[in-house]
Amino acid sequence: MKLCRSQNDRQIAGVCGGLAEYLEWSPSRLRLVWVLATVFTAFAGVVVYAALWYLMPLAPPPGEPLR
């Protein structure tokens, strides 16, 4: 499985949804961990999220193979 932003499970850009699919975690659990980590690291999670939004490719639509 390739690390991609999710098209199905997205709240903002699909970063947490894509990471959750890749790590085989619950998207809700990953979002909670992300928010807590962001708060406790002086909002560094926002910068990491923006970087991943830019760097992670968007997943292809369902039924289309990954490249």
C-alpha positions as CSV (number, residue, x, y, z in Angstrom):
1,M,0.0,0.0,0.0
2,K,1.3,3.4,-1.0
3,L,1.1,6.4,1.4
4,C,-1.5,8.8,-0.2
5,R,-4.0,11.4,1.0
6,S,-7.4,9.8,1.3
7,Q,-10.2,10.8,-1.1
8,N,-12.9,9.0,1.0
9,D,-12.0,9.9,4.6
10,R,-11.1,13.6,4.7
11,Q,-11.8,16.4,7.0
12,I,-9.5,19.0,5.6
13,A,-7.0,17.6,3.0
14,G,-7.1,13.8,3.7
15,V,-3.7,13.6,5.4
16,C,-4.9,11.9,8.6
17,G,-7.3,9.7,6.6
18,G,-4.4,8.6,4.3
19,L,-2.0,8.0,7.3
20,A,-4.7,6.0,9.1
21,E,-5.3,3.8,6.1
22,Y,-1.5,3.3,5.7
23,L,-1.0,2.5,9.4
24,E,-4.2,0.5,9.6
25,W,-5.5,2.7,12.4
26,S,-8.9,4.2,13.1
27,P,-9.0,7.7,11.5
28,S,-10.7,9.1,14.6
29,R,-7.9,7.8,16.8
30,L,-5.2,9.2,14.5
31,R,-6.9,12.6,14.5
32,L,-7.1,12.6,18.3
33,V,-3.4,11.7,18.6
34,W,-2.6,14.4,16.0
35,V,-4.5,17.1,17.8
36,L,-2.9,16.2,21.2
37,A,0.5,16.1,19.7
38,T,-0.1,19.5,18.0
39,V,-1.2,21.1,21.3
40,F,1.7,19.6,23.3
41,T,4.4,20.5,20.7
42,A,3.5,24.2,20.5
43,F,1.5,23.7,17.3
44,A,4.3,22.1,15.3
45,G,1.7,19.6,14.1
46,V,0.2,22.3,11.9
47,V,3.5,22.8,10.1
48,V,3.9,19.0,9.7
49,Y,0.3,18.7,8.4
50,A,0.9,21.4,5.8
51,A,4.1,19.8,4.7
52,L,2.4,16.4,4.3
53,W,-0.5,18.0,2.5
54,Y,2.0,19.4,0.0
55,L,4.2,16.2,-0.2
56,M,1.7,13.4,-0.1
57,P,0.0,12.6,-3.5
58,L,-3.8,12.4,-3.6
59,A,-5.1,8.8,-3.8
60,P,-6.6,7.8,-7.2
61,P,-10.3,7.4,-7.4
62,P,-11.6,4.0,-6.3
63,G,-11.1,1.3,-8.9
64,E,-8.2,3.1,-10.5
65,P,-4.8,1.3,-9.9
66,L,-2.0,3.1,-8.0
67,R,1.0,4.2,-10.0
